[in-house]
Amino acid sequence: MSAGVPAGRLTEQDLLRELEQLHLTRNETFLHGSEDALREHTARSFELEQEYLRRNPDRQVDPRRTREGARGEPVHGH
């Protein structure tokens, strides 16, 4: 599986830092990484994101980032 400290053992600060780094490198990995690199990146991203959600079940959700809320947004360019 993916390298690194298991997500459940990371401090909150380390978890957030790793998530931010993965999100910053996602596009480059997707466009130019090997199949193995993309698979590992995806697995680690999922592991860290699931841990974040487990720790923050009541996180604040922006209503515009929901299906219902997005329907109320004007379509750009039209």
NUMITOR-692716 format. One record per residue (C-alpha): x, y, z. Coordinates in steps of 0.2 Angstrom, whole numbers, plus 2048, in hexadecimal, padded with zeros to 3 digits. Each point is the difference from the previous one (the first is absolute). Example, Ala and Ser with C-alpha at 12.3 -4.5 7.8 and 13.67 -1.06 7.14 Angstrom:
residues 2
+-----+-----+-----+
|   X |   Y |   Z |
+-----+-----+-----+
| 83E | 7EA | 827 |
| 806 | 811 | 7FD |
+-----+-----+-----+
//
This chain:
residues 78
+-----+-----+-----+
|   X |   Y |   Z |
+-----+-----+-----+
| 800 | 800 | 800 |
| 805 | 812 | 801 |
| 810 | 806 | 809 |
| 800 | 80C | 80F |
| 7F9 | 800 | 811 |
| 7EF | 7F8 | 801 |
| 7F3 | 80E | 800 |
| 7F9 | 7FB | 811 |
| 810 | 803 | 808 |
| 803 | 812 | 7F9 |
| 7FD | 80F | 80A |
| 7F3 | 80C | 7FA |
| 80D | 80C | 7FA |
| 80A | 7F2 | 7F7 |
| 7F0 | 7F9 | 7F8 |
| 7FB | 811 | 7F9 |
| 811 | 804 | 7FA |
| 801 | 7EF | 7F7 |
| 7EE | 803 | 7F8 |
| 805 | 811 | 7FA |
| 810 | 7F9 | 7F8 |
| 7F7 | 7F2 | 7F7 |
| 7F3 | 80C | 7FA |
| 80E | 80B | 7F9 |
| 808 | 7F2 | 7F7 |
| 7F1 | 7F7 | 7FA |
| 7FF | 807 | 7EE |
| 812 | 7FE | 7FC |
| 7FF | 7EE | 806 |
| 7F0 | 7FD | 7F6 |
| 808 | 807 | 7F0 |
| 812 | 7FA | 801 |
| 801 | 7F3 | 80E |
| 803 | 7EE | 7FC |
| 7F1 | 7F4 | 803 |
| 809 | 7FB | 811 |
| 802 | 812 | 805 |
| 7EE | 804 | 7FC |
| 7F9 | 7F0 | 809 |
| 80B | 804 | 810 |
| 7FA | 813 | 7FF |
| 7EE | 7FB | 7FF |
| 801 | 7F3 | 80E |
| 809 | 80C | 80B |
| 7F4 | 80E | 7FC |
| 7F1 | 7F5 | 804 |
| 808 | 7FA | 810 |
| 804 | 812 | 806 |
| 7EF | 807 | 7FB |
| 7F7 | 7F2 | 809 |
| 809 | 803 | 810 |
| 7FC | 812 | 7FF |
| 7EE | 7FC | 7FD |
| 800 | 7F4 | 80F |
| 808 | 80D | 80B |
| 7F4 | 80E | 7FA |
| 7EF | 7F9 | 7FD |
| 7F8 | 811 | 804 |
| 80B | 80A | 7F5 |
| 7F8 | 810 | 7F9 |
| 7FA | 7FD | 7EE |
| 7FE | 80E | 7F4 |
| 7EE | 7FF | 7FA |
| 806 | 805 | 7EE |
| 80A | 7F0 | 800 |
| 7F1 | 7F5 | 801 |
| 7F5 | 7FA | 7F2 |
| 7F1 | 80A | 806 |
| 80B | 810 | 803 |
| 809 | 7FE | 7EF |
| 7EF | 800 | 7F7 |
| 7FD | 812 | 806 |
| 810 | 806 | 7F9 |
| 800 | 80A | 7F0 |
| 808 | 7F7 | 7F1 |
| 810 | 809 | 7FC |
| 802 | 805 | 7EE |
| 7EE | 7FF | 7FB |
+-----+-----+-----+
//
